[in-house]
């Protein structure tokens, strides 16, 4: 009886798994810290969050936190940037929709509703910290202005708005963003079954904002 061993089997069994680079592990841990912080912030303000509990929730020692963020404030700003990427994704999704005002309104409200329900933690964090003061509120203000600027660029593609000044386009975009933020808060605070009523009201608000567009004489 032969004692020979099938080396092909051994080679297959001992074949190493694809190694994860140090940079990949670092990025994963960083994202885990962000996800943990967002989960802990579901029903509380950022100011009450401690570095120690975020590190514990992410499964690392507190000193390892500083390999990823310089401070809790730095983590908070990163959360703001992550949350506003969701907003930007929302506006990109709406860009492919109809070129009429009515089409834009319906598509925007539908998209807003879908994104809020899919990313409630992000939107709850943004709306809660927006008026909390400090560096987070400032960072949110900057990101919302950038978001409004993106919307102003999109509005300029409509024939009736092509001759509007940049200032007036931004003013219109700010009004639309205000309606959107109000709707986000209402959706986050809604009771079961109220979504349809809230989105219907949002469409009416946007129609009211846009009623004046044909009559506005942009300087």
Secondary structure, DSSP 8 states (H G I E B T S, - for coil): ------HHHHHHHT-------HHHHHHHHHHHHHHHHHHHGGGS-GGG--HHHHHHHHTS-GGGGGGT-SSHHHHHHHHHHHHHHHHHHHHHHHTTS-SSHHHHHHHHHHHHHHHHHH-HHHHHHHHHHTTS-HHHHHHHHHHHHHHHHHHHHHHTTSGGGTTS-HHHHHHHHHHHHHHHHHHHHHHHT--TT-HHHHHHHHHHHHHHHHHTGGG----
